[in-house]
């Protein structure tokens, strides 16, 4: 299924873009009713893996309608998770808790994927399958971090996320 971004541009707001020195959750100066530099956009934009755009989500889940962007990680990160990781970034507070987003998260989890949600405030919520749950808990406790755990859901505060994923603090500034 071939889709086009059209008016969406939610990733242009949500993501930090190193080549443009654009921090996360700030408007991109090149986006106005579509990307004004689309033909010459930076590599990180061209390599972007939006799950809606690639047809992995229903039409109703277009990111600008749900305020959450589901995307696939880069190749190295994907390989380290056995190809079973889906990333989600909120562009508005608590958007991952709305019905459509929750339904998509449950469906992707049931399909065998681990889900890492970066909340609007920078905290992270992970929906993890057993083997990955153990791995994350061992890794976090090895760094003296005790996240909140409720079944298969692990929640890290913004500060904890910065210690577990040091690049996440940099991503706040520029991806």
Legacy VTK file of the C-alpha trace (Angstrom):
# vtk DataFile Version 3.0
C-alpha trace
ASCII
DATASET POLYDATA
POINTS 175 float
0.000 0.000 0.000
1.571 3.247 -1.168
0.771 6.276 0.980
2.000 9.834 0.993
2.613 12.121 3.958
0.340 14.840 2.610
-0.514 17.309 5.359
0.644 15.014 8.166
4.181 16.097 9.105
3.875 14.772 12.673
7.370 13.288 12.449
8.639 16.737 11.405
7.452 18.014 14.792
8.168 14.989 17.001
11.676 14.025 15.926
14.975 15.752 16.421
16.847 16.193 13.140
20.604 16.503 13.527
21.284 17.823 10.031
18.860 20.707 10.609
19.812 21.285 14.276
16.126 20.768 15.070
15.285 19.545 18.601
12.517 17.045 19.357
8.964 18.298 19.746
9.557 21.594 17.991
8.212 22.679 14.645
10.513 22.233 11.686
11.003 25.535 9.889
10.789 23.692 6.550
7.318 22.252 7.160
4.351 24.293 5.986
1.509 22.304 4.383
4.127 19.701 3.527
7.916 19.555 3.495
9.324 22.517 1.586
12.709 20.778 1.121
11.374 17.278 0.395
13.527 16.696 -2.705
16.657 17.775 -0.792
15.654 16.586 2.688
18.341 15.313 5.097
19.309 11.648 5.149
17.693 11.071 8.541
14.379 12.270 7.093
14.752 10.243 3.892
15.615 7.094 5.887
12.645 7.558 8.233
10.544 4.408 8.732
7.012 5.619 9.507
4.793 2.589 10.023
1.666 4.422 8.854
3.356 5.592 5.668
4.548 2.045 4.953
0.984 0.731 5.356
1.476 -1.139 8.659
-1.276 0.862 10.389
-4.869 1.570 9.357
-5.694 4.786 7.524
-7.354 6.119 10.697
-4.024 5.897 12.555
-2.308 8.646 10.537
0.106 10.256 13.036
-1.332 13.777 12.850
-4.761 12.348 13.751
-3.503 10.283 16.722
-0.598 12.491 17.922
1.671 9.476 18.092
4.235 8.384 15.518
4.941 4.641 15.235
8.238 3.922 13.542
10.831 1.228 13.070
14.356 1.587 14.465
17.524 1.766 12.410
19.190 -1.474 11.336
21.629 -1.799 14.275
18.953 -1.202 16.889
16.554 -3.539 15.104
19.165 -6.313 15.003
19.930 -5.927 18.731
16.232 -6.550 19.429
16.004 -9.482 17.009
13.947 -7.389 14.594
11.121 -7.303 17.129
11.038 -3.654 18.232
8.542 -0.939 17.351
9.187 2.623 18.513
6.471 5.145 19.251
6.884 8.849 19.986
4.146 10.986 21.490
3.731 14.444 20.000
1.165 15.441 22.642
0.923 14.392 26.321
-0.658 10.968 26.938
-1.462 10.347 23.263
-0.299 6.714 23.605
-3.199 6.150 26.021
-5.950 7.064 23.569
-8.096 4.243 22.220
-6.663 4.038 18.691
-3.068 4.090 19.873
-3.704 1.559 22.631
-5.378 -0.759 20.129
-2.379 -0.522 17.773
0.054 -1.141 20.637
-1.867 -4.247 21.759
-2.054 -5.575 18.193
1.688 -5.087 17.567
2.534 -6.658 20.937
0.332 -9.689 20.214
2.153 -10.035 16.889
5.379 -10.591 18.860
6.840 -7.092 18.849
8.307 -5.248 21.812
7.088 -1.647 21.968
9.122 1.300 23.273
7.074 4.463 23.739
8.801 7.776 24.305
6.259 9.890 26.111
5.906 13.600 25.514
7.830 14.327 28.750
10.767 12.080 27.717
9.921 9.149 30.000
9.703 5.731 28.395
7.206 2.919 28.635
8.186 -0.486 27.300
5.817 -3.361 26.535
8.183 -6.321 26.622
8.025 -10.032 25.986
9.576 -12.259 28.659
13.164 -12.575 27.350
13.466 -8.857 26.658
11.837 -7.970 29.971
14.548 -9.900 31.828
17.289 -8.319 29.703
16.071 -4.756 30.363
15.628 -5.370 34.098
19.129 -6.837 34.447
20.611 -3.961 32.431
18.772 -1.286 34.420
19.514 -2.820 37.827
23.177 -3.102 36.803
23.112 0.691 36.540
21.365 1.078 39.888
18.004 1.873 38.300
14.790 0.286 39.477
12.001 1.057 37.006
8.311 0.617 37.695
7.149 -2.825 36.551
3.545 -3.927 36.038
3.349 -7.313 34.332
5.048 -6.960 30.945
5.091 -3.134 31.112
8.214 -1.339 32.363
8.221 2.418 32.938
11.348 4.565 33.169
11.286 8.191 34.285
12.936 10.758 32.024
16.066 10.700 34.217
16.206 6.887 34.268
15.751 6.739 30.487
18.705 9.118 30.090
20.881 6.734 32.119
19.763 3.588 30.301
19.811 5.145 26.831
22.398 7.948 27.096
21.728 9.079 23.531
18.125 9.847 24.504
19.285 13.012 26.298
21.121 14.083 23.148
18.079 13.236 21.031
16.089 15.770 23.030
18.448 18.370 21.604
19.036 16.922 18.151
18.557 13.447 16.738
LINES 1 176
175 0 1 2 3 4 5 6 7 8 9 10 11 12 13 14 15 16 17 18 19 20 21 22 23 24 25 26 27 28 29 30 31 32 33 34 35 36 37 38 39 40 41 42 43 44 45 46 47 48 49 50 51 52 53 54 55 56 57 58 59 60 61 62 63 64 65 66 67 68 69 70 71 72 73 74 75 76 77 78 79 80 81 82 83 84 85 86 87 88 89 90 91 92 93 94 95 96 97 98 99 100 101 102 103 104 105 106 107 108 109 110 111 112 113 114 115 116 117 118 119 120 121 122 123 124 125 126 127 128 129 130 131 132 133 134 135 136 137 138 139 140 141 142 143 144 145 146 147 148 149 150 151 152 153 154 155 156 157 158 159 160 161 162 163 164 165 166 167 168 169 170 171 172 173 174
